[in-house]
């Protein structure tokens, strides 16, 4: 997937005559009032230094040169300049080259990921194992990976560091008493499994057989443990929280997409909806605030999240990204009805939304794969 966000920031930075693209802030909320991007006003000498050739009055014309995403309008605030993107153009440009989601070929890599004390059975070492496996997966997905050929995922301070090794320090797993957790992975698995099983009794499908139920609960348990251990900065301590259900929520939201897609295909077979012609999908019909948030905050930056994890060791950003995507998706379900009446005027938007959630599903599956997890296909 192309990093359109990164291209946009670099283009705007170039137009402004700046060197640091970090001056271009990407927003994740309040799009209506503060736009999609912002940067300090050009008359802010503390930020920009000496005045350049570009004035505030010439700014709008200069920004028309930006090609990665079309700027619809800008506004000069007291301290910042706010930019609004042409959403229809952004949707169409992205999906013209990124639908269906391109699976990055598993790149042959010389990168080596070593793990310190990975053979021990405590939860801190399990955290090391999970992070190490995630990193290895990311290195096979991100073109170029990193210039470093060797990574060390460690639990102890390294005194004699090598220049050609990138070290990722992993903090301990703490129990409820604030001390290092002594329980084994098997013991934690049983605690989480039992808690999920108890809750599941109230909502399970009575027609589900026991073997399928056990497989589903085991998948949910593994996912909850992985998210529990990896959703914090790697070097930080992690205190076990057996009440969290973010991973369970994510997997059920993923299953809901599968359910919607199945219902749509079933309706197509029954002649309720016409089949989708992928050549004629108009993603510019995606016009709700929820669709823009899903697209701008979670779809566009996905590649950047993987690259940041590899280049800066921020492996926790992936589970947090997936959790945020899941929460946003839940709001979308509650406010937007995807399978609408099959009126000719509504079908083009329905088709665009079906392809949209297919793309979201593919991103979730890719993220789960990086984390060594399996999705659910039914609620």
C-alpha positions as CSV (number, residue, x, y, z in Angstrom):
1,X,0.0,0.0,0.0
2,X,1.2,3.4,-0.9
3,X,1.9,5.8,2.0
4,X,-0.3,8.6,0.7
5,X,-0.2,10.4,4.1
6,X,3.6,10.5,4.1
7,X,3.7,11.7,0.5
8,X,1.2,14.5,1.4
9,X,3.2,15.7,4.4
10,X,6.5,15.7,2.3
11,X,4.8,17.6,-0.5
12,X,3.3,20.3,1.8
13,X,6.7,20.6,3.6
14,X,8.4,21.1,0.3
15,X,5.8,23.8,-0.7
16,X,6.4,25.6,2.6
17,X,10.2,25.5,2.1
18,X,10.6,23.6,5.4
19,X,12.8,20.6,6.2
20,X,10.8,18.8,8.9
21,X,7.6,17.1,7.8
22,X,6.7,16.7,11.4
23,X,5.4,20.3,11.3
24,X,2.5,19.0,9.3
25,X,0.1,17.6,11.9
26,X,-2.4,14.9,10.9
27,X,-5.6,15.1,12.8
28,X,-7.7,12.1,14.2
29,X,-10.8,14.0,15.3
30,X,-12.8,17.2,15.0
31,X,-12.3,17.2,11.2
32,X,-15.2,19.6,10.7
33,X,-13.8,22.4,12.9
34,X,-10.0,21.9,12.6
35,X,-9.7,20.1,9.2
36,X,-7.6,17.1,8.4
37,X,-4.2,18.6,8.7
38,X,-2.7,21.7,10.2
39,X,0.7,23.5,10.5
40,X,1.9,26.6,12.3
41,X,1.2,30.0,10.7
42,X,4.0,31.1,8.4
43,X,4.4,34.3,10.5
44,X,5.4,32.2,13.5
45,X,9.1,33.0,13.6
46,X,9.8,30.6,16.5
47,X,8.8,27.7,14.2
48,X,9.9,28.9,10.8
49,X,12.8,31.2,11.6
50,X,13.4,33.9,9.1
51,X,10.5,34.7,6.7
52,X,10.7,32.8,3.4
53,X,9.5,33.7,0.0
54,X,6.0,32.4,0.6
55,X,3.4,34.7,2.2
56,X,0.1,33.8,3.9
57,X,-1.7,35.4,0.9
58,X,0.2,33.2,-1.6
59,X,-0.3,30.0,0.4
60,X,-3.5,28.8,-1.2
61,X,-2.2,29.0,-4.7
62,X,1.1,27.4,-3.7
63,X,-0.7,24.4,-2.1
64,X,-2.6,23.7,-5.3
65,X,0.7,22.1,-6.5
66,X,0.2,19.3,-4.0
67,X,-0.8,16.1,-5.9
68,X,-0.9,13.3,-3.4
69,X,-4.2,14.5,-2.0
70,X,-6.2,17.5,-3.3
71,X,-6.7,20.3,-0.8
72,X,-10.3,21.4,-0.9
73,X,-9.9,24.5,1.3
74,X,-7.8,26.1,4.0
75,X,-8.4,28.4,6.9
76,X,-6.0,30.7,8.8
77,X,-6.5,30.4,12.5
78,X,-4.9,32.4,15.3
79,X,-1.9,30.1,15.5
80,X,-2.3,27.5,12.8
81,X,-3.3,27.0,9.2
82,X,-6.0,24.3,8.8
83,X,-6.4,22.1,5.7
84,X,-9.4,20.2,4.5
85,X,-8.9,17.4,2.0
86,X,-11.2,16.7,-0.9
87,X,-12.6,13.4,0.5
88,X,-14.1,12.1,-2.7
89,X,-10.8,12.5,-4.5
90,X,-8.9,10.9,-1.7
91,X,-11.2,7.9,-1.6
92,X,-11.0,7.4,-5.3
93,X,-7.2,7.8,-5.6
94,X,-6.5,5.4,-2.7
95,X,-8.8,2.7,-3.8
96,X,-7.8,2.9,-7.5
97,X,-4.4,1.5,-6.5
98,X,-5.1,-0.3,-3.2
99,X,-8.3,-2.3,-3.9
100,X,-8.3,-5.2,-3.3
101,X,-5.7,-4.9,-0.5
102,X,-2.3,-5.9,-2.0
103,X,-0.8,-8.6,0.1
104,X,2.8,-7.8,0.5
105,X,4.8,-10.7,-0.7
106,X,6.8,-12.4,2.1
107,X,10.1,-10.7,1.5
108,X,13.3,-12.7,1.6
109,X,15.2,-11.0,4.4
110,X,18.6,-11.3,6.0
111,X,17.2,-9.7,9.2
112,X,17.8,-11.8,12.3
113,X,15.7,-11.4,15.4
114,X,17.2,-12.9,18.5
115,X,15.4,-13.3,21.8
116,X,16.9,-13.1,25.3
117,X,15.8,-15.7,27.8
118,X,13.1,-16.9,25.3
119,X,13.1,-20.4,26.6
120,X,11.9,-19.5,30.1
121,X,8.2,-20.1,30.8
122,X,7.3,-16.9,32.7
123,X,5.0,-14.2,31.2
124,X,7.8,-11.7,30.7
125,X,9.6,-14.1,28.4
126,X,6.3,-14.8,26.7
127,X,6.0,-11.1,26.0
128,X,9.5,-11.2,24.5
129,X,8.5,-14.1,22.3
130,X,5.3,-12.4,21.0
131,X,7.1,-9.1,20.3
132,X,9.9,-11.0,18.5
133,X,7.5,-12.9,16.3
134,X,5.6,-9.7,15.5
135,X,8.9,-8.0,14.5
136,X,9.9,-10.9,12.3
137,X,6.5,-10.8,10.5
138,X,6.7,-7.0,10.1
139,X,10.2,-7.3,8.6
140,X,8.8,-9.7,5.9
141,X,6.0,-7.3,5.1
142,X,7.6,-3.9,5.0
143,X,9.7,-3.3,1.8
144,X,13.2,-2.4,2.8
145,X,12.4,-3.4,6.4
146,X,15.3,-1.6,8.1
147,X,18.9,-1.0,7.4
148,X,19.8,-3.0,10.5
149,X,20.4,-6.7,9.8
150,X,20.2,-7.9,13.4
151,X,17.7,-7.2,16.2
152,X,17.9,-8.2,19.8
153,X,14.7,-8.3,21.9
154,X,16.0,-8.2,25.5
155,X,14.7,-8.1,29.1
156,X,18.0,-6.9,30.6
157,X,20.1,-3.9,30.1
158,X,22.8,-4.5,27.5
159,X,26.1,-3.0,28.6
160,X,28.2,-3.9,25.6
161,X,26.1,-2.8,22.6
162,X,27.0,-3.5,19.0
163,X,26.6,-0.8,16.4
164,X,25.0,-3.1,13.9
165,X,22.3,-4.4,16.3
166,X,19.1,-2.7,17.1
167,X,18.0,-3.5,20.7
168,X,14.4,-3.5,21.8
169,X,14.0,-3.6,25.6
170,X,11.0,-5.4,27.0
171,X,9.7,-4.6,30.5
172,X,8.4,-7.1,33.0
173,X,4.9,-8.4,33.4
174,X,3.5,-7.5,36.9
175,X,0.7,-9.2,38.8
176,X,-2.2,-7.5,40.6
177,X,0.1,-6.9,43.6
178,X,2.5,-4.8,41.5
179,X,5.3,-7.4,41.7
180,X,6.7,-9.5,38.9
181,X,4.0,-12.1,37.9
182,X,5.1,-15.6,38.8
183,X,2.2,-17.4,37.0
184,X,3.0,-19.4,33.9
185,X,1.4,-18.8,30.5
186,X,-0.7,-21.9,30.9
187,X,-2.0,-20.6,34.2
188,X,-2.9,-17.2,32.7
189,X,-4.5,-18.9,29.7
190,X,-6.8,-20.9,32.0
191,X,-7.8,-17.8,34.0
192,X,-8.7,-15.9,30.9
193,X,-10.4,-18.9,29.3
194,X,-12.5,-19.5,32.3
195,X,-13.6,-15.9,32.5
196,X,-14.6,-15.8,28.8
197,X,-16.4,-19.2,29.1
198,X,-18.4,-17.9,32.0
199,X,-19.5,-14.8,30.0
200,X,-20.1,-16.8,26.9
201,X,-22.8,-19.0,28.6
202,X,-25.1,-16.0,28.5
203,X,-24.8,-15.2,24.8
204,X,-23.6,-18.3,22.9
205,X,-25.5,-19.8,20.0
206,X,-27.2,-22.9,21.3
207,X,-26.7,-24.6,17.9
208,X,-22.9,-24.3,18.1
209,X,-21.3,-27.7,18.9
210,X,-18.8,-28.0,21.8
211,X,-15.7,-28.5,19.6
212,X,-16.4,-25.3,17.7
213,X,-17.2,-23.4,20.9
214,X,-13.9,-24.5,22.5
215,X,-11.9,-23.5,19.4
216,X,-13.6,-20.1,19.4
217,X,-12.9,-19.6,23.1
218,X,-9.3,-20.7,22.7
219,X,-8.9,-18.2,19.8
220,X,-10.4,-15.4,21.9
221,X,-8.2,-16.3,24.9
222,X,-5.0,-16.3,22.9
223,X,-5.9,-13.0,21.3
224,X,-6.8,-11.4,24.7
225,X,-3.4,-12.5,26.2
226,X,-1.5,-11.2,23.2
227,X,-3.2,-7.8,23.3
228,X,-2.8,-7.7,27.1
229,X,1.0,-8.2,26.8
230,X,1.7,-6.0,23.7
231,X,-0.5,-2.9,23.9
232,X,2.0,-1.0,26.0
233,X,5.4,0.5,25.0
234,X,7.7,-2.6,24.9
235,X,10.1,-1.2,27.5
236,X,7.2,-0.4,29.9
237,X,6.0,-2.7,32.7
238,X,2.7,-4.4,32.1
239,X,0.2,-5.0,34.9
240,X,-2.1,-7.9,34.1
241,X,-5.7,-6.8,33.6
242,X,-8.1,-9.8,33.4
243,X,-11.1,-7.5,32.9
244,X,-10.1,-6.1,29.5
245,X,-11.9,-7.3,26.4
246,X,-10.5,-5.2,23.6
247,X,-9.2,-8.2,21.6
248,X,-12.5,-10.0,22.0
249,X,-14.3,-6.9,20.8
250,X,-12.0,-6.8,17.8
251,X,-12.5,-10.4,16.8
252,X,-16.3,-10.1,17.1
253,X,-16.3,-6.9,15.0
254,X,-14.3,-8.8,12.4
255,X,-16.8,-11.7,12.5
256,X,-19.6,-9.1,12.0
257,X,-18.0,-8.0,8.7
258,X,-18.0,-11.6,7.6
259,X,-21.7,-11.9,8.5
260,X,-22.6,-8.8,6.5
261,X,-20.6,-9.9,3.5
262,X,-22.3,-13.4,3.7
263,X,-25.7,-11.8,3.9
264,X,-24.9,-9.6,0.9
265,X,-23.7,-12.5,-1.2
266,X,-26.8,-14.5,-0.2
267,X,-29.0,-11.6,-1.3
268,X,-27.2,-11.4,-4.6
269,X,-27.8,-15.1,-5.2
270,X,-31.5,-14.6,-4.4
271,X,-31.7,-11.7,-6.9
272,X,-32.3,-9.0,-4.2
273,X,-29.1,-7.1,-5.1
274,X,-27.2,-6.9,-8.4
275,X,-23.7,-8.4,-8.3
276,X,-20.8,-6.0,-7.8
277,X,-18.8,-4.9,-10.8
278,X,-15.4,-4.0,-9.3
279,X,-14.5,-1.9,-12.4
280,X,-17.4,0.5,-11.7
281,X,-17.2,1.0,-7.9
282,X,-17.3,4.7,-7.0
283,X,-15.7,5.1,-3.6
284,X,-16.4,8.8,-3.8
285,X,-20.0,7.9,-2.7
286,X,-18.6,7.2,0.8
287,X,-19.8,10.4,2.4
288,X,-20.4,9.9,6.1
289,X,-18.2,11.2,8.9
290,X,-17.7,7.6,10.2
291,X,-16.4,6.5,6.8
292,X,-14.0,9.3,6.6
293,X,-12.7,8.6,10.1
294,X,-12.2,4.9,9.3
295,X,-10.4,5.8,6.1
296,X,-8.3,8.7,7.3
297,X,-7.4,7.6,10.8
298,X,-7.1,3.8,10.3
299,X,-6.9,2.7,6.6
300,X,-4.5,5.3,5.3
301,X,-1.9,5.1,8.1
302,X,-1.8,1.3,8.3
303,X,1.4,0.9,6.3
304,X,2.9,3.8,8.3
305,X,2.1,1.9,11.6
306,X,4.0,-1.2,10.4
307,X,7.0,0.9,9.2
308,X,7.1,2.9,12.5
309,X,7.1,-0.4,14.4
310,X,10.1,-1.6,12.4
311,X,12.1,1.6,12.2
312,X,11.4,2.9,15.7
313,X,10.6,-0.2,17.7
314,X,7.1,0.9,18.4
315,X,5.6,-2.5,18.2
316,X,2.7,-1.6,20.5
317,X,1.3,0.7,17.9
318,X,-0.2,-2.2,15.9
319,X,-2.5,-3.6,18.6
320,X,-3.5,-0.1,19.6
321,X,-4.3,0.7,15.9
322,X,-6.4,-2.4,15.6
323,X,-8.3,-1.6,18.9
324,X,-9.0,1.9,17.6
325,X,-10.2,0.6,14.3
326,X,-12.5,-1.8,16.0
327,X,-14.0,0.9,18.2
328,X,-14.5,3.1,15.2
329,X,-16.0,0.3,13.2
330,X,-18.5,-0.4,16.0
331,X,-19.7,3.3,15.9
332,X,-20.0,2.9,12.1
333,X,-22.2,-0.2,12.5
334,X,-24.5,1.7,14.9
335,X,-25.0,4.7,12.7
336,X,-24.8,3.5,9.1
337,X,-27.0,0.8,7.6
338,X,-24.9,-1.0,5.0
339,X,-27.5,-3.4,3.6
340,X,-30.2,-1.0,2.5
341,X,-33.3,-1.3,0.3
342,X,-32.3,-2.4,-3.3
343,X,-33.4,0.8,-4.9
344,X,-31.5,1.7,-8.1
345,X,-30.4,5.0,-6.6
346,X,-29.0,3.3,-3.4
347,X,-27.2,0.3,-5.0
348,X,-24.0,2.2,-6.1
349,X,-23.5,3.4,-2.5
350,X,-24.3,0.0,-1.1
351,X,-21.7,-1.6,-3.4
352,X,-19.1,1.0,-2.4
353,X,-19.7,0.2,1.3
354,X,-19.5,-3.5,0.8
355,X,-16.1,-3.1,-0.9
356,X,-15.1,-0.6,1.8
357,X,-15.7,-3.1,4.7
358,X,-14.0,-5.8,2.6
359,X,-10.9,-3.7,2.6
360,X,-11.2,-3.0,6.4
361,X,-11.6,-6.8,6.9
362,X,-8.4,-7.4,4.9
363,X,-6.5,-4.9,7.1
364,X,-7.7,-6.5,10.3
365,X,-6.7,-10.0,9.0
366,X,-3.3,-8.7,8.1
367,X,-2.8,-7.1,11.5
368,X,-3.9,-10.3,13.2
369,X,-1.5,-12.3,11.1
370,X,1.4,-10.1,12.2
371,X,0.3,-10.7,15.8
372,X,0.1,-14.5,15.2
373,X,-3.6,-14.6,15.7
374,X,-6.6,-16.1,13.9
375,X,-9.9,-14.3,13.2
376,X,-13.4,-15.5,13.9
377,X,-15.7,-16.1,11.0
378,X,-18.9,-16.0,12.9
379,X,-20.3,-14.3,16.0
